[in-house]
Structures are given as structure tokens and as C-alpha cells.
């Protein structure tokens, strides 16, 4: 199978189902940002971190592919093409992971500046890309409704990534630098 098709040489691309849109279409921006996020998650997973977190990240990466497929398909073609969507169980998985990590962390009393260790910084970068994906998807949802859980999933994922950054700070012995206004 050839990787290049030459069909996008003039600035358009195909969605699942055959429709063509510009490469800067909000639908492409949405799933392209998820793809970027997925790459950051792969980088985090490649760090020296605990096996449970690696396993959780692998699951999340797979779920992002599922969500990307939903975004790459126009809603009216999703049912016919049998496009899978994320549901409540995926959101619950993230919530349970957040709660588990939070139980072992000291309570937050201030905002935390990103940084402290390269792996922690990768989490913060992934979190900000996740927020951008959420903004893109929100814009897309205003034009063409997404599944009920897709936006909730990405919102919860950004929360997961923030708590993961704190979890990794603790496990790597990195200092959390509190942000204090005026300093």
C-alpha cells in the first residue's frame, strides 16, 4: 500500500465516507489536534514511569483513535459506516484514574507552574493540546453535533493529564512550584 495518494496536493482531504473538505476545515483541525495529543501521550508513555500509567496511556491513545474516527466522519454517514463512539465507561475510566491518583496527592492550595521534570512538562504540554482539541471540537459541535460524550471525554482527559502531572511529580521527586500572584 502506498502512503502517498496525491489527492491532497491541492489542499483538500477525504473524510470517512468519501466527502472532501479543505485541510483547514474545523473537522480536520479537530481530529488533527487529537492526533497531536496522541503523539504527546506516546512521548509520556515512553518515559520512565510506572507500568499502570503506561497501560492507562495506551488505553487512552486507543480511545483517541476511536474519537478521531468519529470526528473524521460526517454525522449523517456515521451510522451507515458503523463508526464507534466513546461512551460513559470511557469517561468513568478517566474519573476513576483521576480519583485514584488524587487520593495519594497532597491537596492543592495554589495554582502550580508547569515544570519540575521533563516528564511532568510533557504532561502539561499534552494537557494544553487537549484543551485546544476541546476548543476545536466545541466549535465543530456548534456546526455539526458530535456524540454526547465526545466533548465530555476530552474535558475529562485534560483533568486526567493535570492530575497525572502531579502524580508524576510526586513519583519522580520533582518539586511542584506554586504560583503566587506578584512573585
KOLSE-15305 format. One record per residue (C-alpha): x, y, z. Coordinates in nm, 3 decimals. Layout:
N
((X; Y; Z))
...
# end
This chain:
183
((0.000; 0.000; 0.000))
((0.137; 0.338; -0.096))
((0.141; 0.608; 0.171))
((0.104; 0.895; -0.072))
((-0.208; 0.933; -0.282))
((-0.153; 1.280; -0.429))
((-0.526; 1.350; -0.378))
((-0.448; 1.615; -0.116))
((-0.194; 1.806; -0.320))
((-0.433; 2.095; -0.374))
((-0.532; 2.148; -0.010))
((-0.827; 1.914; 0.035))
((-0.864; 1.577; 0.204))
((-1.121; 1.299; 0.230))
((-1.337; 1.219; 0.527))
((-1.456; 0.866; 0.603))
((-1.741; 0.812; 0.362))
((-1.575; 0.997; 0.075))
((-1.666; 1.365; 0.125))
((-1.385; 1.608; 0.056))
((-1.311; 1.915; 0.268))
((-1.030; 2.167; 0.291))
((-0.736; 2.068; 0.506))
((-0.808; 2.363; 0.733))
((-1.174; 2.263; 0.788))
((-1.270; 2.261; 1.157))
((-1.333; 1.886; 1.137))
((-0.973; 1.831; 1.019))
((-0.842; 2.077; 1.281))
((-1.032; 1.881; 1.548))
((-0.903; 1.534; 1.471))
((-0.561; 1.669; 1.374))
((-0.529; 1.818; 1.721))
((-0.630; 1.483; 1.872))
((-0.355; 1.323; 1.664))
((-0.106; 1.575; 1.803))
((-0.229; 1.497; 2.155))
((-0.191; 1.125; 2.090))
((0.174; 1.183; 1.993))
((0.239; 1.368; 2.319))
((0.080; 1.080; 2.512))
((0.315; 0.842; 2.332))
((0.610; 1.054; 2.444))
((0.489; 1.046; 2.805))
((0.439; 0.669; 2.781))
((0.798; 0.633; 2.658))
((0.935; 0.789; 2.978))
((1.048; 0.602; 3.289))
((0.707; 0.587; 3.456))
((0.506; 0.320; 3.635))
((0.350; 0.036; 3.436))
((-0.008; 0.119; 3.537))
((0.026; 0.470; 3.395))
((0.181; 0.329; 3.077))
((-0.110; 0.088; 3.043))
((-0.365; 0.365; 3.108))
((-0.198; 0.587; 2.847))
((-0.206; 0.306; 2.591))
((-0.579; 0.266; 2.652))
((-0.633; 0.642; 2.620))
((-0.434; 0.652; 2.296))
((-0.660; 0.383; 2.153))
((-0.967; 0.575; 2.267))
((-0.834; 0.887; 2.094))
((-0.817; 0.688; 1.769))
((-1.182; 0.594; 1.819))
((-1.271; 0.958; 1.880))
((-1.063; 1.064; 1.579))
((-1.260; 0.824; 1.359))
((-1.583; 0.981; 1.483))
((-1.452; 1.328; 1.402))
((-1.332; 1.215; 1.059))
((-1.685; 1.109; 0.967))
((-1.975; 1.336; 0.885))
((-2.261; 1.266; 1.130))
((-2.508; 1.158; 0.862))
((-2.266; 0.884; 0.749))
((-2.160; 0.758; 1.094))
((-2.441; 0.507; 1.140))
((-2.413; 0.363; 0.791))
((-2.036; 0.326; 0.829))
((-2.080; 0.182; 1.181))
((-1.844; 0.435; 1.338))
((-1.781; 0.359; 1.704))
((-1.814; 0.638; 1.962))
((-1.684; 0.672; 2.314))
((-1.934; 0.628; 2.595))
((-1.981; 0.672; 2.966))
((-1.748; 0.381; 3.051))
((-1.452; 0.564; 2.897))
((-1.535; 0.879; 3.093))
((-1.576; 0.674; 3.412))
((-1.236; 0.515; 3.349))
((-1.076; 0.862; 3.341))
((-1.266; 0.975; 3.651))
((-1.161; 0.664; 3.844))
((-0.798; 0.712; 3.740))
((-0.813; 1.078; 3.848))
((-0.963; 0.985; 4.185))
((-0.705; 0.711; 4.243))
((-0.411; 0.940; 4.170))
((-0.562; 1.227; 4.372))
((-0.600; 1.011; 4.684))
((-0.222; 0.985; 4.717))
((-0.151; 1.355; 4.647))
((-0.146; 1.645; 4.892))
((-0.443; 1.880; 4.850))
((-0.392; 2.169; 4.612))
((-0.374; 2.508; 4.780))
((-0.236; 2.711; 4.487))
((-0.203; 2.702; 4.113))
((0.103; 2.507; 4.004))
((0.353; 2.630; 3.748))
((0.421; 2.372; 3.476))
((0.762; 2.211; 3.502))
((0.985; 2.046; 3.758))
((1.084; 1.748; 3.543))
((1.079; 1.683; 3.168))
((0.815; 1.410; 3.202))
((0.592; 1.641; 3.405))
((0.637; 1.912; 3.143))
((0.530; 1.667; 2.872))
((0.208; 1.611; 3.070))
((0.143; 1.984; 3.082))
((0.208; 2.015; 2.709))
((-0.033; 1.728; 2.645))
((-0.289; 1.895; 2.872))
((-0.274; 2.221; 2.677))
((-0.303; 2.038; 2.344))
((-0.601; 1.851; 2.490))
((-0.764; 2.184; 2.580))
((-0.702; 2.307; 2.225))
((-0.863; 1.991; 2.089))
((-1.160; 2.058; 2.316))
((-1.193; 2.414; 2.180))
((-1.177; 2.289; 1.821))
((-1.431; 2.016; 1.892))
((-1.661; 2.264; 2.064))
((-1.655; 2.479; 1.751))
((-1.725; 2.174; 1.535))
((-2.011; 2.072; 1.766))
((-2.176; 2.410; 1.707))
((-2.177; 2.337; 1.333))
((-2.244; 1.962; 1.333))
((-2.337; 1.786; 1.653))
((-2.088; 1.539; 1.795))
((-2.179; 1.240; 2.010))
((-2.298; 1.335; 2.357))
((-1.987; 1.204; 2.528))
((-1.707; 1.320; 2.296))
((-1.669; 1.668; 2.444))
((-1.708; 1.535; 2.800))
((-1.435; 1.278; 2.734))
((-1.184; 1.537; 2.613))
((-1.272; 1.768; 2.900))
((-1.213; 1.487; 3.149))
((-0.893; 1.387; 2.972))
((-0.743; 1.732; 3.030))
((-0.827; 1.694; 3.402))
((-0.663; 1.350; 3.396))
((-0.348; 1.496; 3.240))
((-0.325; 1.767; 3.506))
((-0.359; 1.515; 3.788))
((-0.115; 1.285; 3.606))
((0.139; 1.569; 3.603))
((0.102; 1.597; 3.982))
((0.119; 1.218; 4.023))
((0.438; 1.203; 3.817))
((0.586; 1.499; 4.007))
((0.537; 1.303; 4.328))
((0.668; 0.973; 4.192))
((0.970; 1.136; 4.026))
((1.051; 1.351; 4.329))
((1.003; 1.674; 4.134))
((0.913; 1.992; 4.314))
((0.573; 2.146; 4.245))
((0.630; 2.519; 4.217))
((0.328; 2.706; 4.347))
((0.218; 3.016; 4.160))
((0.175; 3.308; 4.395))
((0.047; 3.631; 4.245))
((0.301; 3.913; 4.242))
((0.611; 3.698; 4.287))
# end
